[in-house]
Amino acid sequence: MLSPNPPALRILDAGVGDGTVLTRVLRSMHGCFPNIPFYVVGKEVSLEDVRLTLDKVSDRLSDHPGTVFVFTNMYYSEAPWLAAKRPAIAASTVWKEVALEGNTAADFEAQVSDLYPFLMQNWRATASPKTGNPVYERPVVLVIYRKDHRFILNDVIPVQGRVRADFDLIIASQPYRSRTSAEFKSKSVVAPLARALGPGGRLIAVHSCGNDPGMEIIEKVWPDERPFATNRHDILHAVKTELGSSARMYSFTAQSDERAILRYALETLPDEVAGPIGTSTSFAAWNAAIYVAQMADQKVTEVVNEARYLEVTNEVLHKHNGLWFNDECYVITRQPEAR
């Protein structure tokens, strides 16, 4: 159980995606802490994902009015503190604060929708020449809360240039490319997030790990592919090395495979893969497999001109009577007494 300190329970979703995971977490947190203000930061570079997440904000503000939402496109080493590291870039930060009026989800939804032109203008990204990953053109911070709760949220609403991290909970779901080294994952993603934890705070990370029917599809089409270069043990070891002497302030929990490995399945009708498999199911399974394995577009283009990739997909679906993928998780906790 989390033990938040005043003035708020502080949550960071380090890669918010379409907001589904964050929304479910916030529902659960509301049940545990119905009267405690929430400070929620969502890091996301994708414009479409931010838009989809904003679609869910209205209901959360109606259910838990004492919530401050903050969305940013900054890097993992910047997002917890809402500050770009390079002074010249920091000076170009677009910081927008929105106090929503009204008291119903419908009231908030209309005002949130009005933010889409702002996002279209400012939430832009380009491809990094070094890694090919999307990077922001300008850092953006969007702060949203209810105007009728402005008074009680005064000490929760972030002020540009004076932001602290000290998160009680950090969610890192698929935060890095699976093929990168453990050292890169540690230095660029996990270690900076660990440093953003407050005393007693927890970082929960989840990533794909293979050894599942989805990977079987990949191996049949590309026998030499090894998408999942590192496991949770490799990453935690690299994080300890990166943190150096400060690693003693944290506990690192990899757990056994029975507890750490999670399975999620492609949902199909009970008899959908027992006989002839429909085209839509085949395509859905194929797209899921190449998405999880993070296959390059060029490699995918080279094989889709032949029917074999769907034949392979159907073979695996029939063999396992469905399709599922394995994830593994690990936890980094900052010691409560660490200051």
C-alpha positions in Angstrom: 0.0 0.0 0.0 1.2 3.5 -0.9 1.7 6.0 1.9 1.3 9.5 0.3 2.4 12.6 2.1 0.7 16.0 1.9 -0.3 17.8 -0.2 -1.1 15.0 -2.7 -0.7 11.4 -3.9 1.8 11.8 -6.8 1.6 9.5 -9.8 3.7 9.5 -13.0 2.7 7.4 -16.0 6.0 7.2 -18.0 4.5 6.5 -21.4 0.8 7.0 -21.0 -0.3 5.6 -24.4 -4.0 5.9 -24.9 -4.6 6.3 -21.2 -6.2 3.0 -20.5 -3.7 1.8 -17.9 -3.6 5.2 -16.2 -7.4 5.4 -16.0 -7.7 2.0 -14.4 -5.0 2.9 -11.9 -6.7 6.1 -11.0 -10.1 4.3 -10.5 -8.3 2.0 -8.0 -6.5 4.8 -6.3 -9.8 6.7 -5.9 -11.2 3.7 -4.0 -8.2 3.6 -1.7 -7.8 7.4 -1.3 -11.1 9.0 -2.1 -10.4 12.3 -0.3 -6.7 12.8 -1.0 -5.7 15.2 -3.9 -4.0 13.5 -6.9 -1.1 14.9 -8.8 -0.9 13.0 -12.1 1.8 13.4 -14.7 1.5 11.7 -18.1 4.5 11.5 -20.4 3.7 10.9 -24.0 5.2 12.0 -27.3 2.4 10.8 -29.5 -0.2 13.4 -30.4 -2.9 10.8 -31.0 -2.3 9.0 -27.7 -2.5 12.3 -25.8 -5.8 13.1 -27.5 -7.1 9.6 -26.6 -6.0 10.1 -23.0 -7.6 13.5 -22.7 -10.9 11.8 -23.8 -10.8 10.0 -20.4 -9.8 13.0 -18.2 -13.4 14.4 -17.9 -14.7 11.3 -16.2 -11.8 11.1 -13.8 -12.3 14.8 -12.8 -15.9 14.1 -12.2 -15.2 11.1 -10.0 -12.2 12.6 -8.2 -12.4 16.4 -8.4 -9.3 17.0 -6.4 -7.0 15.9 -9.3 -4.4 17.9 -11.2 -3.5 16.3 -14.6 -0.2 17.2 -16.2 0.7 16.0 -19.7 4.2 16.5 -21.2 6.2 15.3 -24.2 9.5 15.6 -22.5 12.2 12.9 -22.2 12.2 10.4 -19.3 15.0 12.4 -17.7 13.0 15.6 -17.9 9.3 14.7 -17.5 9.3 14.1 -13.7 10.6 17.6 -13.2 8.7 19.2 -16.2 12.0 20.9 -17.2 14.1 20.4 -20.3 17.8 19.9 -19.4 19.3 22.2 -22.0 18.7 25.9 -21.2 18.0 27.0 -24.8 15.4 24.3 -25.2 13.9 25.0 -21.7 13.4 28.6 -22.7 11.2 27.5 -25.6 8.9 25.4 -23.4 5.2 25.8 -24.1 3.4 25.8 -20.7 -0.4 26.0 -20.7 -2.6 25.9 -17.6 -6.3 25.2 -18.0 -8.9 25.6 -15.2 -12.0 23.7 -16.3 -15.3 25.3 -15.3 -18.5 23.4 -14.4 -19.0 20.3 -12.3 -20.0 17.5 -14.7 -18.1 15.3 -17.1 -20.0 16.8 -20.0 -18.9 20.3 -18.9 -15.3 19.2 -18.8 -15.4 17.2 -22.0 -16.5 20.2 -24.1 -13.6 22.3 -22.7 -11.0 19.5 -23.1 -12.1 19.1 -26.8 -11.3 22.8 -27.3 -7.6 22.0 -26.5 -7.2 19.9 -29.7 -6.1 22.8 -31.8 -3.5 23.7 -29.2 -2.2 20.1 -29.3 -2.1 20.1 -33.1 0.0 23.3 -33.1 2.4 22.4 -30.4 2.6 18.6 -29.8 4.9 17.9 -32.7 7.7 15.4 -33.0 10.5 14.4 -35.4 12.6 11.3 -35.8 15.9 11.2 -34.0 18.8 11.0 -36.5 20.6 8.7 -34.0 18.0 6.3 -32.9 15.0 6.8 -35.2 12.8 7.3 -32.1 10.3 10.2 -32.0 11.6 13.3 -30.2 9.8 16.5 -29.5 10.3 19.7 -31.5 9.5 21.9 -28.5 8.8 20.8 -24.9 5.2 21.1 -23.9 3.5 21.1 -20.5 -0.3 21.0 -20.3 -1.8 21.4 -16.8 -5.6 20.6 -16.3 -7.7 20.8 -13.1 -11.1 21.9 -11.9 -11.5 25.6 -11.3 -13.9 25.0 -8.4 -11.1 23.1 -6.6 -8.3 25.7 -7.3 -8.1 26.7 -3.7 -7.5 23.2 -2.2 -5.1 22.3 -5.1 -3.0 25.5 -4.7 0.0 23.6 -3.4 -0.5 20.7 -5.9 -0.6 22.7 -9.2 2.9 22.8 -10.6 4.6 26.2 -11.1 7.1 26.4 -14.0 10.6 26.4 -12.8 9.7 25.2 -9.3 8.6 21.6 -9.9 9.5 18.7 -7.6 9.2 15.0 -8.5 9.0 12.8 -5.4 6.5 10.4 -6.9 4.7 7.8 -4.8 4.0 5.6 -7.8 5.6 5.5 -11.3 4.2 3.3 -14.0 6.5 2.3 -16.8 4.7 0.1 -19.2 6.7 -0.8 -22.3 8.9 2.4 -21.8 11.8 1.4 -24.1 12.5 -0.4 -27.3 13.0 -4.1 -26.5 16.2 -4.4 -28.7 18.2 -1.7 -27.0 20.9 -2.7 -24.5 20.3 -2.9 -20.7 22.7 -0.1 -20.3 20.8 2.2 -22.6 17.5 1.3 -21.0 18.9 2.0 -17.6 20.7 5.3 -18.4 17.9 6.8 -20.6 14.8 5.5 -18.9 14.8 3.5 -15.7 17.5 5.2 -13.6 16.1 8.7 -14.2 12.6 7.4 -13.2 14.1 5.8 -10.0 15.6 9.1 -9.1 12.2 10.7 -9.4 10.7 8.5 -6.6 9.9 10.1 -3.3 10.7 8.2 0.0 8.7 5.0 0.0 7.8 5.5 -3.7 7.6 2.6 -6.1 8.5 2.2 -9.7 6.6 -0.6 -11.4 7.9 -1.5 -14.9 6.5 -3.9 -17.4 7.9 -5.0 -20.8 7.5 -7.8 -23.3 9.7 -10.8 -22.9 8.8 -13.3 -25.6 8.8 -17.1 -25.3 5.2 -17.1 -26.4 3.1 -17.9 -29.5 3.5 -14.4 -30.7 7.3 -14.9 -30.8 6.7 -18.2 -32.5 5.1 -16.3 -35.4 8.1 -14.0 -35.6 10.7 -16.9 -35.5 8.9 -18.8 -38.3 9.0 -15.7 -40.6 12.4 -14.3 -39.5 14.4 -17.2 -38.0 17.3 -14.9 -37.0 15.3 -12.3 -35.2 15.9 -11.8 -31.4 13.6 -8.9 -30.4 13.9 -9.3 -26.7 17.6 -8.6 -26.0 17.5 -8.2 -22.2 15.4 -9.4 -19.3 14.4 -7.8 -16.0 17.5 -9.2 -14.3 19.8 -7.5 -16.8 18.0 -4.2 -16.5 18.0 -4.2 -12.7 21.7 -5.0 -12.7 22.4 -2.1 -15.1 20.2 0.3 -13.0 22.2 -0.5 -9.9 25.4 0.2 -11.8 24.0 3.5 -13.1 22.8 4.7 -9.7 26.2 3.9 -8.2 26.4 4.6 -4.5 22.9 5.9 -4.4 21.6 2.4 -5.2 21.6 1.7 -1.5 18.6 4.0 -1.2 16.5 1.5 -3.2 15.4 -2.0 -3.1 15.2 -4.0 -6.4 12.6 -6.7 -6.8 12.7 -9.1 -9.8 10.6 -11.9 -8.2 10.3 -15.4 -9.5 9.1 -16.2 -13.1 5.8 -17.4 -11.6 5.1 -14.0 -10.1 6.9 -11.7 -12.6 5.7 -13.1 -15.9 2.3 -12.0 -17.0 0.2 -13.3 -19.9 -2.2 -11.3 -22.0 -4.2 -12.8 -24.8 -5.7 -11.8 -28.1 -9.4 -12.0 -27.5 -11.3 -14.2 -29.9 -14.7 -16.0 -29.9 -14.6 -19.5 -28.4 -14.7 -21.3 -31.8 -13.0 -18.6 -33.8 -9.7 -20.4 -34.1 -10.9 -24.0 -33.9 -11.8 -24.2 -37.6 -11.1 -22.0 -40.6 -9.8 -18.7 -39.3 -11.3 -15.5 -40.7 -9.1 -13.0 -42.4 -9.8 -10.3 -39.8 -8.6 -12.6 -37.0 -5.5 -13.6 -39.0 -4.6 -9.9 -39.6 -5.3 -9.0 -36.0 -2.9 -11.7 -34.8 -0.2 -10.8 -37.3 -0.4 -7.1 -36.5 -0.2 -7.9 -32.8 2.8 -10.1 -33.2 4.8 -7.6 -35.3 3.8 -4.8 -33.0 5.0 -6.5 -29.8 8.2 -7.7 -31.5 8.7 -4.1 -32.7 9.5 -5.2 -36.3 10.9 -2.6 -38.6 8.5 -1.5 -41.4 10.9 -2.4 -44.1 11.2 -6.0 -42.9 7.4 -6.3 -42.7 7.0 -4.8 -46.2 9.3 -7.4 -47.6 7.2 -10.4 -46.4 3.6 -9.1 -46.8 3.8 -9.5 -50.6 3.6 -13.2 -50.0 0.8 -15.2 -48.4 3.1 -17.2 -46.2 3.0 -14.8 -43.3 -0.7 -15.4 -42.8 -0.3 -19.1 -43.3 2.3 -19.1 -40.5 0.0 -17.0 -38.3 -2.9 -19.4 -38.8 -0.6 -22.4 -38.0 0.3 -20.9 -34.7 -3.3 -19.9 -33.9 -4.4 -23.5 -34.5 -1.5 -25.0 -32.6 -2.2 -23.0 -29.4 -5.9 -22.5 -29.9 -5.3 -18.8 -29.8 -2.6 -16.2 -29.3 -1.0 -14.7 -26.2 2.1 -12.7 -25.3 4.3 -12.8 -22.2 5.3 -9.7 -20.3 7.6 -9.5 -17.3 7.6 -6.9 -14.5 10.0 -5.7 -11.8 9.7 -3.2 -9.0 12.1 -0.5 -7.7 11.3 0.9 -4.3 12.9 3.9 -2.7 13.6 3.3 1.0 11.1 5.2 3.3 13.9 6.6 5.4 15.9 7.9 2.4 15.9 11.6 2.1 
